[in-house]
Amino acid sequence: MENSPELNGKYLGTISQDFLAVANTLKEAAYQLRVRKISDFPIFPISKEELHFGQLLIGKDEMALNWNYYFSFLDEFVQRTLIDKEKVAEFKAAYKDPDEFCCLFVVDDEFVNYVYIPYPED
């Protein structure tokens, strides 16, 4: 559940490029999920194709991005068995401070993994 060494330049470049454009929106969404007591563990699935979980937050065509950005949270991932119930404590232990890092769940043909990216400093 940490950044994967498999995250090659292909992904890092397009994710980083997009992230600069969407970071403030994702940070605000993470804050709202926590402050409204929906979840202390926001997760942002991203994919180039449509996903059937999470809620679309920013479509790639809306802002000329490479990825679609969804919002979700730990409970939905457990309900959809994307995270095994027995692995919840491990996930929580690996989860980084949501005020400083964005938890992306990257879904692509060749790569599916969690990636933590620090929010840009104001």
The first five atom37 places (N, CA, C, CB, O) and aatype in JSON, in Angstrom:
{
  "aatype": [12, 6, 2, 15, 14, 6, 10, 2, 7, 11, 18, 10, 7, 16, 9, 15, 5, 3, 13, 10, 0, 19, 0, 2, 16, 10, 11, 6, 0, 0, 18, 5, 10, 1, 19, 1, 11, 9, 15, 3, 13, 14, 9, 13, 14, 9, 15, 11, 6, 6, 10, 8, 13, 7, 5, 10, 10, 9, 7, 11, 3, 6, 12, 0, 10, 2, 17, 2, 18, 18, 13, 15, 13, 10, 3, 6, 13, 19, 5, 1, 16, 10, 9, 3, 11, 6, 11, 19, 0, 6, 13, 11, 0, 0, 18, 11, 3, 14, 3, 6, 13, 4, 4, 10, 13, 19, 19, 3, 3, 6, 13, 19, 2, 18, 19, 18, 9, 14, 18, 14, 6, 3],
  "atom_mask": [
    [1, 1, 1, 1, 1],
    [1, 1, 1, 1, 1],
    [1, 1, 1, 1, 1],
    [1, 1, 1, 1, 1],
    [1, 1, 1, 1, 1],
    [1, 1, 1, 1, 1],
    [1, 1, 1, 1, 1],
    [1, 1, 1, 1, 1],
    [1, 1, 1, 0, 1],
    [1, 1, 1, 1, 1],
    [1, 1, 1, 1, 1],
    [1, 1, 1, 1, 1],
    [1, 1, 1, 0, 1],
    [1, 1, 1, 1, 1],
    [1, 1, 1, 1, 1],
    [1, 1, 1, 1, 1],
    [1, 1, 1, 1, 1],
    [1, 1, 1, 1, 1],
    [1, 1, 1, 1, 1],
    [1, 1, 1, 1, 1],
    [1, 1, 1, 1, 1],
    [1, 1, 1, 1, 1],
    [1, 1, 1, 1, 1],
    [1, 1, 1, 1, 1],
    [1, 1, 1, 1, 1],
    [1, 1, 1, 1, 1],
    [1, 1, 1, 1, 1],
    [1, 1, 1, 1, 1],
    [1, 1, 1, 1, 1],
    [1, 1, 1, 1, 1],
    [1, 1, 1, 1, 1],
    [1, 1, 1, 1, 1],
    [1, 1, 1, 1, 1],
    [1, 1, 1, 1, 1],
    [1, 1, 1, 1, 1],
    [1, 1, 1, 1, 1],
    [1, 1, 1, 1, 1],
    [1, 1, 1, 1, 1],
    [1, 1, 1, 1, 1],
    [1, 1, 1, 1, 1],
    [1, 1, 1, 1, 1],
    [1, 1, 1, 1, 1],
    [1, 1, 1, 1, 1],
    [1, 1, 1, 1, 1],
    [1, 1, 1, 1, 1],
    [1, 1, 1, 1, 1],
    [1, 1, 1, 1, 1],
    [1, 1, 1, 1, 1],
    [1, 1, 1, 1, 1],
    [1, 1, 1, 1, 1],
    [1, 1, 1, 1, 1],
    [1, 1, 1, 1, 1],
    [1, 1, 1, 1, 1],
    [1, 1, 1, 0, 1],
    [1, 1, 1, 1, 1],
    [1, 1, 1, 1, 1],
    [1, 1, 1, 1, 1],
    [1, 1, 1, 1, 1],
    [1, 1, 1, 0, 1],
    [1, 1, 1, 1, 1],
    [1, 1, 1, 1, 1],
    [1, 1, 1, 1, 1],
    [1, 1, 1, 1, 1],
    [1, 1, 1, 1, 1],
    [1, 1, 1, 1, 1],
    [1, 1, 1, 1, 1],
    [1, 1, 1, 1, 1],
    [1, 1, 1, 1, 1],
    [1, 1, 1, 1, 1],
    [1, 1, 1, 1, 1],
    [1, 1, 1, 1, 1],
    [1, 1, 1, 1, 1],
    [1, 1, 1, 1, 1],
    [1, 1, 1, 1, 1],
    [1, 1, 1, 1, 1],
    [1, 1, 1, 1, 1],
    [1, 1, 1, 1, 1],
    [1, 1, 1, 1, 1],
    [1, 1, 1, 1, 1],
    [1, 1, 1, 1, 1],
    [1, 1, 1, 1, 1],
    [1, 1, 1, 1, 1],
    [1, 1, 1, 1, 1],
    [1, 1, 1, 1, 1],
    [1, 1, 1, 1, 1],
    [1, 1, 1, 1, 1],
    [1, 1, 1, 1, 1],
    [1, 1, 1, 1, 1],
    [1, 1, 1, 1, 1],
    [1, 1, 1, 1, 1],
    [1, 1, 1, 1, 1],
    [1, 1, 1, 1, 1],
    [1, 1, 1, 1, 1],
    [1, 1, 1, 1, 1],
    [1, 1, 1, 1, 1],
    [1, 1, 1, 1, 1],
    [1, 1, 1, 1, 1],
    [1, 1, 1, 1, 1],
    [1, 1, 1, 1, 1],
    [1, 1, 1, 1, 1],
    [1, 1, 1, 1, 1],
    [1, 1, 1, 1, 1],
    [1, 1, 1, 1, 1],
    [1, 1, 1, 1, 1],
    [1, 1, 1, 1, 1],
    [1, 1, 1, 1, 1],
    [1, 1, 1, 1, 1],
    [1, 1, 1, 1, 1],
    [1, 1, 1, 1, 1],
    [1, 1, 1, 1, 1],
    [1, 1, 1, 1, 1],
    [1, 1, 1, 1, 1],
    [1, 1, 1, 1, 1],
    [1, 1, 1, 1, 1],
    [1, 1, 1, 1, 1],
    [1, 1, 1, 1, 1],
    [1, 1, 1, 1, 1],
    [1, 1, 1, 1, 1],
    [1, 1, 1, 1, 1],
    [1, 1, 1, 1, 1],
    [1, 1, 1, 1, 1],
    [1, 1, 1, 1, 1]
  ],
  "atom_positions": [
    [[0.81, -1.19, 0.0], [0.0, 0.0, 0.0], [0.86, 1.26, 0.0], [-0.92, 0.0, 1.18], [0.37, 2.35, 0.29]],
    [[2.1, 1.09, -0.32], [2.96, 2.24, -0.45], [3.19, 2.51, -1.93], [4.31, 2.03, 0.3], [2.74, 1.74, -2.78]],
    [[3.86, 3.57, -2.23], [4.19, 3.83, -3.63], [4.95, 2.65, -4.17], [5.01, 5.14, -3.79], [5.9, 2.16, -3.55]],
    [[4.54, 2.19, -5.31], [5.13, 1.0, -5.9], [6.37, 1.37, -6.71], [4.12, 0.28, -6.79], [6.39, 2.4, -7.38]],
    [[7.41, 0.52, -6.64], [8.56, 0.76, -7.5], [8.19, 0.56, -8.97], [9.72, -0.18, -7.11], [8.94, 0.97, -9.85]],
    [[7.03, -0.07, -9.22], [6.57, -0.3, -10.58], [6.0, 0.98, -11.21], [5.53, -1.4, -10.59], [5.68, 1.0, -12.4]],
    [[5.87, 2.03, -10.44], [5.32, 3.28, -10.96], [6.38, 3.9, -11.87], [4.91, 4.27, -9.8], [7.22, 4.68, -11.41]],
    [[6.32, 3.56, -13.12], [7.35, 4.03, -14.04], [7.05, 5.45, -14.52], [7.47, 3.08, -15.24], [6.03, 6.05, -14.16]],
    [[7.95, 5.95, -15.34], [7.82, 7.32, -15.83], [6.54, 7.57, -16.58], [0.0, 0.0, 0.0], [6.01, 8.69, -16.55]],
    [[6.02, 6.56, -17.26], [4.77, 6.71, -18.02], [3.65, 7.18, -17.1], [4.38, 5.38, -18.7], [2.91, 8.1, -17.44]],
    [[3.53, 6.55, -15.96], [2.47, 6.92, -15.02], [2.82, 8.17, -14.23], [2.18, 5.76, -14.07], [2.0, 9.07, -14.08]],
    [[4.03, 8.21, -13.74], [4.44, 9.33, -12.9], [4.28, 10.66, -13.64], [5.89, 9.15, -12.45], [3.82, 11.64, -13.05]],
    [[4.66, 10.7, -14.91], [4.56, 11.94, -15.67], [3.13, 12.4, -15.87], [0.0, 0.0, 0.0], [2.82, 13.57, -15.62]],
    [[2.24, 11.5, -16.31], [0.86, 11.93, -16.57], [0.11, 12.21, -15.27], [0.12, 10.87, -17.38], [-0.72, 13.11, -15.22]],
    [[0.4, 11.43, -14.24], [-0.26, 11.67, -12.95], [0.2, 13.0, -12.36], [0.02, 10.5, -11.96], [-0.61, 13.8, -11.9]],
    [[1.5, 13.23, -12.37], [2.04, 14.49, -11.81], [1.54, 15.7, -12.57], [3.58, 14.47, -11.83], [1.2, 16.72, -11.97]],
    [[1.49, 15.59, -13.89], [1.01, 16.7, -14.72], [-0.44, 17.03, -14.37], [1.13, 16.35, -16.21], [-0.78, 18.2, -14.16]],
    [[-1.28, 16.03, -14.3], [-2.69, 16.23, -13.93], [-2.81, 16.75, -12.5], [-3.47, 14.92, -14.07], [-3.62, 17.63, -12.21]],
    [[-2.0, 16.19, -11.62], [-2.16, 16.47, -10.19], [-2.03, 17.95, -9.89], [-1.13, 15.69, -9.39], [-2.74, 18.48, -9.03]],
    [[-1.14, 18.62, -10.57], [-0.99, 20.06, -10.35], [-2.29, 20.8, -10.64], [0.14, 20.63, -11.22], [-2.6, 21.79, -9.97]],
    [[-3.05, 20.33, -11.62], [-4.3, 21.0, -12.0], [-5.45, 20.66, -11.07], [-4.67, 20.62, -13.42], [-6.37, 21.46, -10.93]],
    [[-5.41, 19.5, -10.42], [-6.56, 19.04, -9.62], [-6.28, 18.99, -8.12], [-6.99, 17.67, -10.09], [-7.19, 18.7, -7.34]],
    [[-5.06, 19.25, -7.71], [-4.68, 19.07, -6.31], [-5.57, 19.83, -5.33], [-3.25, 19.51, -6.12], [-5.99, 19.27, -4.32]],
    [[-5.88, 21.08, -5.62], [-6.7, 21.86, -4.69], [-8.11, 21.28, -4.57], [-6.78, 23.31, -5.15], [-8.67, 21.24, -3.47]],
    [[-8.67, 20.82, -5.67], [-10.01, 20.21, -5.65], [-9.99, 18.92, -4.86], [-10.52, 19.95, -7.08], [-10.9, 18.67, -4.06]],
    [[-8.96, 18.09, -5.06], [-8.87, 16.82, -4.32], [-8.64, 17.07, -2.83], [-7.73, 15.96, -4.89], [-9.21, 16.38, -1.98]],
    [[-7.83, 18.04, -2.52], [-7.55, 18.36, -1.11], [-8.83, 18.84, -0.42], [-6.44, 19.45, -0.99], [-9.11, 18.45, 0.72]],
    [[-9.6, 19.66, -1.09], [-10.86, 20.15, -0.53], [-11.86, 19.01, -0.37], [-11.46, 21.26, -1.42], [-12.56, 18.93, 0.64]],
    [[-11.93, 18.12, -1.36], [-12.84, 16.96, -1.27], [-12.44, 16.07, -0.11], [-12.84, 16.16, -2.59], [-13.31, 15.58, 0.62]],
    [[-11.15, 15.83, 0.08], [-10.67, 15.02, 1.21], [-11.05, 15.67, 2.53], [-9.14, 14.81, 1.13], [-11.48, 15.0, 3.47]],
    [[-10.89, 16.98, 2.6], [-11.25, 17.72, 3.81], [-12.75, 17.58, 4.09], [-10.86, 19.21, 3.67], [-13.15, 17.32, 5.22]],
    [[-13.57, 17.75, 3.06], [-15.03, 17.67, 3.24], [-15.46, 16.27, 3.69], [-15.75, 18.05, 1.93], [-16.34, 16.14, 4.54]],
    [[-14.86, 15.23, 3.13], [-15.19, 13.86, 3.54], [-14.85, 13.65, 5.02], [-14.43, 12.83, 2.67], [-15.58, 12.96, 5.74]],
    [[-13.76, 14.24, 5.47], [-13.36, 14.08, 6.87], [-14.19, 14.95, 7.81], [-11.88, 14.4, 7.04], [-14.65, 14.47, 8.84]],
    [[-14.39, 16.22, 7.46], [-15.1, 17.14, 8.35], [-16.58, 16.77, 8.48], [-14.96, 18.58, 7.83], [-17.19, 17.02, 9.52]],
    [[-17.15, 16.19, 7.44], [-18.54, 15.76, 7.49], [-18.7, 14.37, 8.1], [-19.14, 15.77, 6.1], [-19.79, 13.81, 8.11]],
    [[-17.59, 13.84, 8.59], [-17.57, 12.53, 9.27], [-18.0, 11.39, 8.35], [-18.49, 12.56, 10.5], [-18.54, 10.38, 8.82]],
    [[-17.78, 11.54, 7.04], [-18.07, 10.46, 6.09], [-16.96, 9.42, 6.17], [-18.2, 11.01, 4.64], [-17.22, 8.22, 6.2]],
    [[-15.71, 9.9, 6.22], [-14.59, 8.98, 6.34], [-13.33, 9.74, 6.69], [-14.39, 8.19, 5.03], [-13.11, 10.87, 6.24]],
    [[-12.49, 9.12, 7.52], [-11.18, 9.67, 7.82], [-10.15, 9.19, 6.8], [-10.75, 9.28, 9.23], [-8.98, 9.57, 6.87]],
    [[-10.6, 8.35, 5.85], [-9.69, 7.75, 4.88], [-10.2, 7.95, 3.45], [-9.52, 6.26, 5.17], [-10.64, 7.0, 2.81]],
    [[-10.13, 9.2, 2.95], [-10.54, 9.44, 1.56], [-9.58, 8.77, 0.59], [-10.61, 10.95, 1.28], [-8.36, 8.75, 0.8]],
    [[-10.14, 8.24, -0.48], [-9.36, 7.6, -1.54], [-9.87, 8.17, -2.87], [-9.49, 6.01, -1.5], [-11.07, 8.29, -3.08]],
    [[-8.94, 8.5, -3.74], [-9.31, 9.06, -5.04], [-8.92, 8.09, -6.15], [-8.65, 10.43, -5.25], [-7.77, 8.1, -6.6]],
    [[-9.86, 7.26, -6.6], [-9.56, 6.39, -7.74], [-9.39, 7.25, -9.0], [-10.7, 5.34, -7.94], [-10.15, 8.19, -9.22]],
    [[-8.41, 6.9, -9.79], [-8.22, 7.58, -11.08], [-8.09, 6.53, -12.17], [-6.96, 8.52, -11.05], [-7.52, 5.46, -11.96]],
    [[-8.63, 6.85, -13.31], [-8.6, 5.92, -14.43], [-8.8, 6.69, -15.73], [-9.68, 4.83, -14.27], [-9.42, 7.76, -15.75]],
    [[-8.28, 6.14, -16.8], [-8.5, 6.76, -18.1], [-9.85, 6.35, -18.67], [-7.37, 6.37, -19.08], [-10.4, 7.02, -19.54]],
    [[-10.38, 5.25, -18.16], [-11.69, 4.76, -18.57], [-12.68, 4.98, -17.43], [-11.62, 3.25, -18.95], [-12.27, 5.33, -16.32]],
    [[-13.97, 4.8, -17.69], [-15.0, 4.95, -16.67], [-14.84, 3.86, -15.61], [-16.41, 4.89, -17.3], [-14.58, 2.71, -15.94]],
    [[-15.01, 4.24, -14.36], [-14.99, 3.28, -13.25], [-16.41, 3.08, -12.75], [-14.07, 3.77, -12.1], [-17.27, 3.96, -12.89]],
    [[-16.65, 1.93, -12.17], [-17.98, 1.62, -11.66], [-18.01, 1.62, -10.14], [-18.45, 0.27, -12.18], [-18.82, 0.93, -9.52]],
    [[-17.14, 2.41, -9.55], [-17.17, 2.63, -8.1], [-16.66, 4.04, -7.86], [-16.31, 1.57, -7.33], [-15.99, 4.64, -8.7]],
    [[-16.99, 4.55, -6.7], [-16.67, 5.94, -6.42], [-17.61, 6.86, -7.18], [0.0, 0.0, 0.0], [-18.45, 6.4, -7.96]],
    [[-17.46, 8.14, -6.95], [-18.26, 9.15, -7.64], [-17.31, 10.03, -8.45], [-19.1, 10.01, -6.62], [-16.28, 10.47, -7.95]],
    [[-17.68, 10.28, -9.7], [-16.85, 11.12, -10.54], [-16.77, 12.52, -9.96], [-17.39, 11.16, -11.99], [-17.78, 13.16, -9.69]],
    [[-15.55, 12.99, -9.77], [-15.32, 14.33, -9.25], [-14.88, 15.26, -10.38], [-14.25, 14.3, -8.13], [-15.4, 16.37, -10.52]],
    [[-13.93, 14.81, -11.19], [-13.43, 15.6, -12.31], [-13.21, 14.66, -13.5], [-12.11, 16.36, -11.94], [-12.39, 13.75, -13.43]],
    [[-13.94, 14.89, -14.55], [-13.75, 14.1, -15.77], [-12.58, 14.62, -16.56], [0.0, 0.0, 0.0], [-12.32, 15.82, -16.59]],
    [[-11.86, 13.71, -17.2], [-10.66, 14.13, -17.94], [-10.97, 15.12, -19.06], [-9.96, 12.92, -18.54], [-10.13, 15.95, -19.4]],
    [[-12.17, 15.04, -19.62], [-12.54, 15.95, -20.71], [-12.9, 17.35, -20.2], [-13.7, 15.38, -21.5], [-12.86, 18.32, -20.95]],
    [[-13.26, 17.45, -18.92], [-13.64, 18.75, -18.34], [-12.48, 19.72, -18.31], [-14.18, 18.56, -16.94], [-12.65, 20.92, -18.52]],
    [[-11.28, 19.19, -18.04], [-10.12, 20.06, -17.86], [-8.94, 19.64, -18.74], [-9.69, 20.06, -16.41], [-7.8, 20.01, -18.46]],
    [[-9.2, 18.88, -19.79], [-8.13, 18.39, -20.68], [-7.06, 17.65, -19.88], [-7.5, 19.56, -21.47], [-5.87, 17.96, -19.97]],
    [[-7.5, 16.66, -19.1], [-6.61, 15.86, -18.26], [-6.36, 14.5, -18.91], [-7.21, 15.68, -16.85], [-7.02, 14.14, -19.88]],
    [[-5.42, 13.77, -18.35], [-5.14, 12.4, -18.8], [-6.01, 11.38, -18.08], [-3.67, 12.07, -18.59], [-6.24, 10.28, -18.58]],
    [[-6.5, 11.74, -16.9], [-7.19, 10.8, -16.02], [-8.54, 11.37, -15.57], [-6.33, 10.47, -14.8], [-8.71, 12.58, -15.47]],
    [[-9.48, 10.46, -15.31], [-10.73, 10.8, -14.63], [-10.47, 10.66, -13.13], [-11.94, 9.88, -15.11], [-9.82, 9.71, -12.71]],
    [[-10.98, 11.58, -12.35], [-10.77, 11.58, -10.89], [-12.1, 11.33, -10.19], [-10.14, 12.92, -10.42], [-13.07, 12.06, -10.39]],
    [[-12.13, 10.31, -9.37], [-13.3, 9.92, -8.59], [-12.99, 10.13, -7.13], [-13.72, 8.43, -8.87], [-11.82, 10.23, -6.74]],
    [[-14.03, 10.21, -6.31], [-13.77, 10.21, -4.88], [-14.48, 9.02, -4.26], [-14.24, 11.54, -4.22], [-15.56, 8.61, -4.68]],
    [[-13.84, 8.48, -3.25], [-14.36, 7.33, -2.52], [-13.73, 7.36, -1.14], [-14.06, 5.97, -3.28], [-13.14, 8.36, -0.74]],
    [[-13.87, 6.26, -0.42], [-13.32, 6.19, 0.93], [-13.2, 4.74, 1.34], [-14.2, 6.97, 1.92], [-13.71, 3.84, 0.67]],
    [[-12.54, 4.52, 2.45], [-12.21, 3.17, 2.91], [-13.42, 2.25, 2.99], [-11.55, 3.25, 4.27], [-13.35, 1.12, 2.51]],
    [[-14.53, 2.71, 3.57], [-15.7, 1.84, 3.73], [-16.22, 1.31, 2.39], [-16.82, 2.59, 4.44], [-16.59, 0.14, 2.3]],
    [[-16.24, 2.15, 1.35], [-16.69, 1.68, 0.05], [-15.72, 0.63, -0.5], [-16.81, 2.85, -0.94], [-16.15, -0.37, -1.08]],
    [[-14.42, 0.84, -0.32], [-13.44, -0.13, -0.8], [-13.61, -1.47, -0.1], [-12.02, 0.4, -0.59], [-13.43, -2.52, -0.71]],
    [[-13.96, -1.45, 1.18], [-14.2, -2.69, 1.92], [-15.49, -3.33, 1.43], [-14.27, -2.42, 3.45], [-15.53, -4.54, 1.19]],
    [[-16.56, -2.54, 1.28], [-17.84, -3.07, 0.81], [-17.71, -3.71, -0.57], [-18.89, -1.97, 0.78], [-18.37, -4.71, -0.85]],
    [[-16.89, -3.15, -1.41], [-16.73, -3.66, -2.78], [-15.59, -4.69, -2.86], [-16.45, -2.51, -3.75], [-15.21, -5.11, -3.95]],
    [[-15.07, -5.08, -1.72], [-13.97, -6.04, -1.57], [-12.72, -5.64, -2.36], [-14.42, -7.41, -2.03], [-11.96, -6.5, -2.81]],
    [[-12.5, -4.35, -2.52], [-11.25, -3.86, -3.07], [-10.17, -3.89, -2.0], [-11.42, -2.42, -3.64], [-8.98, -3.97, -2.3]],
    [[-10.6, -3.81, -0.74], [-9.73, -4.02, 0.42], [-10.41, -5.09, 1.26], [-9.51, -2.68, 1.25], [-11.57, -4.96, 1.63]],
    [[-9.67, -6.14, 1.56], [-10.18, -7.24, 2.38], [-10.4, -6.75, 3.81], [-9.21, -8.44, 2.35], [-9.59, -5.98, 4.34]],
    [[-11.48, -7.19, 4.44], [-11.78, -6.77, 5.81], [-10.61, -7.03, 6.76], [-13.02, -7.49, 6.32], [-10.37, -6.25, 7.68]],
    [[-9.89, -8.12, 6.52], [-8.76, -8.47, 7.38], [-7.55, -7.55, 7.16], [-8.34, -9.9, 7.14], [-6.61, -7.56, 7.95]],
    [[-7.58, -6.76, 6.1], [-6.46, -5.87, 5.76], [-6.73, -4.41, 6.12], [-6.15, -5.97, 4.28], [-5.9, -3.55, 5.84]],
    [[-7.87, -4.13, 6.74], [-8.23, -2.74, 7.06], [-7.21, -2.11, 8.0], [-9.63, -2.68, 7.69], [-6.79, -0.97, 7.79]],
    [[-6.8, -2.82, 9.04], [-5.83, -2.26, 9.99], [-4.5, -1.97, 9.29], [-5.6, -3.24, 11.17], [-3.86, -0.96, 9.57]],
    [[-4.1, -2.85, 8.39], [-2.86, -2.65, 7.63], [-2.99, -1.42, 6.72], [-2.52, -3.9, 6.79], [-2.06, -0.62, 6.61]],
    [[-4.15, -1.27, 6.07], [-4.39, -0.11, 5.22], [-4.31, 1.17, 6.05], [-5.76, -0.21, 4.52], [-3.65, 2.13, 5.66]],
    [[-4.99, 1.18, 7.2], [-4.99, 2.38, 8.06], [-3.58, 2.73, 8.53], [-5.91, 2.16, 9.27], [-3.22, 3.91, 8.61]],
    [[-2.79, 1.71, 8.84], [-1.42, 1.95, 9.3], [-0.55, 2.55, 8.19], [-0.8, 0.64, 9.81], [0.34, 3.36, 8.47]],
    [[-0.8, 2.15, 6.94], [-0.01, 2.64, 5.81], [-0.52, 3.97, 5.28], [-0.01, 1.62, 4.7], [0.2, 4.66, 4.55]],
    [[-1.74, 4.34, 5.63], [-2.38, 5.54, 5.1], [-1.63, 6.78, 5.58], [-3.88, 5.61, 5.51], [-1.34, 6.91, 6.77]],
    [[-1.33, 7.69, 4.66], [-0.58, 8.89, 5.02], [-1.52, 10.04, 5.36], [0.35, 9.3, 3.87], [-2.69, 10.04, 4.97]],
    [[-1.01, 11.0, 6.09], [-1.77, 12.16, 6.55], [-2.52, 12.82, 5.38], [-0.84, 13.19, 7.23], [-1.89, 13.34, 4.46]],
    [[-3.87, 12.79, 5.41], [-4.64, 13.34, 4.29], [-4.59, 14.86, 4.16], [-6.07, 12.92, 4.43], [-5.07, 15.4, 3.16]],
    [[-4.02, 15.55, 5.13], [-3.8, 16.99, 4.99], [-2.56, 17.26, 4.14], [-3.65, 17.66, 6.36], [-2.41, 18.34, 3.57]],
    [[-1.66, 16.27, 4.06], [-0.41, 16.46, 3.35], [-0.3, 15.62, 2.08], [0.73, 16.13, 4.26], [0.38, 16.01, 1.13]],
    [[-0.98, 14.45, 2.07], [-0.85, 13.53, 0.94], [-2.21, 13.15, 0.38], [-0.09, 12.27, 1.37], [-3.19, 13.02, 1.12]],
    [[-2.26, 12.97, -0.92], [-3.46, 12.5, -1.59], [-3.3, 11.01, -1.86], [-3.72, 13.3, -2.92], [-2.29, 10.58, -2.43]],
    [[-4.29, 10.23, -1.46], [-4.28, 8.79, -1.7], [-5.0, 8.53, -3.02], [-4.95, 8.02, -0.51], [-6.23, 8.57, -3.09]],
    [[-4.22, 8.25, -4.06], [-4.78, 7.91, -5.36], [-4.81, 6.39, -5.51], [-3.95, 8.56, -6.51], [-3.89, 5.7, -5.08]],
    [[-5.86, 5.89, -6.09], [-5.95, 4.48, -6.45], [-5.94, 4.44, -7.97], [-7.26, 3.78, -5.84], [-6.96, 4.68, -8.62]],
    [[-4.77, 4.15, -8.54], [-4.57, 4.21, -9.98], [-5.05, 2.9, -10.61], [-3.08, 4.48, -10.32], [-4.61, 1.82, -10.25]],
    [[-5.98, 3.04, -11.57], [-6.52, 1.87, -12.27], [-6.23, 2.05, -13.76], [-8.06, 1.7, -12.0], [-6.78, 2.93, -14.42]],
    [[-5.36, 1.18, -14.27], [-5.04, 1.2, -15.69], [-4.81, -0.24, -16.13], [-3.79, 2.09, -15.98], [-4.71, -1.14, -15.29]],
    [[-4.73, -0.47, -17.42], [-4.57, -1.83, -17.94], [-3.39, -2.56, -17.33], [-4.42, -1.79, -19.44], [-3.5, -3.74, -16.98]],
    [[-2.27, -1.89, -17.2], [-1.03, -2.53, -16.76], [-0.7, -2.26, -15.3], [0.11, -2.06, -17.62], [0.27, -2.81, -14.78]],
    [[-1.47, -1.44, -14.63], [-1.08, -0.99, -13.29], [-2.31, -0.69, -12.46], [-0.16, 0.25, -13.36], [-3.17, 0.08, -12.88]],
    [[-2.39, -1.31, -11.29], [-3.45, -1.01, -10.32], [-2.77, -0.96, -8.96], [-4.63, -2.07, -10.37], [-2.28, -1.98, -8.47]],
    [[-2.76, 0.22, -8.35], [-2.1, 0.34, -7.05], [-2.43, 1.68, -6.41], [-0.57, 0.17, -7.21], [-2.94, 2.59, -7.06]],
    [[-2.12, 1.77, -5.13], [-2.25, 3.02, -4.38], [-0.99, 3.84, -4.58], [-2.51, 2.76, -2.87], [0.12, 3.3, -4.6]],
    [[-1.17, 5.12, -4.74], [-0.05, 6.04, -4.88], [-0.36, 7.24, -4.0], [0.18, 6.48, -6.39], [-1.43, 7.83, -4.09]],
    [[0.59, 7.59, -3.14], [0.44, 8.78, -2.3], [1.27, 9.9, -2.9], [0.88, 8.48, -0.82], [2.48, 9.76, -3.1]],
    [[0.63, 11.01, -3.18], [1.31, 12.17, -3.75], [1.12, 13.35, -2.79], [0.76, 12.51, -5.19], [0.0, 13.64, -2.38]],
    [[2.23, 14.02, -2.45], [2.08, 15.17, -1.56], [1.38, 16.32, -2.28], [3.46, 15.63, -1.04], [1.62, 16.59, -3.46]],
    [[0.51, 16.98, -1.55], [-0.14, 18.18, -2.08], [0.91, 19.28, -2.22], [-1.33, 18.64, -1.17], [1.81, 19.37, -1.39]],
    [[0.81, 20.1, -3.25], [1.73, 21.23, -3.37], [1.52, 22.17, -2.18], [1.52, 21.99, -4.72], [0.41, 22.33, -1.68]],
    [[2.61, 22.78, -1.75], [2.5, 23.74, -0.65], [1.93, 25.04, -1.19], [3.88, 23.98, 0.03], [2.23, 25.46, -2.31]],
    [[1.11, 25.67, -0.37], [0.45, 26.93, -0.8], [1.42, 28.05, -1.01], [-0.58, 27.35, 0.21], [1.01, 29.16, -1.37]]
  ]
}
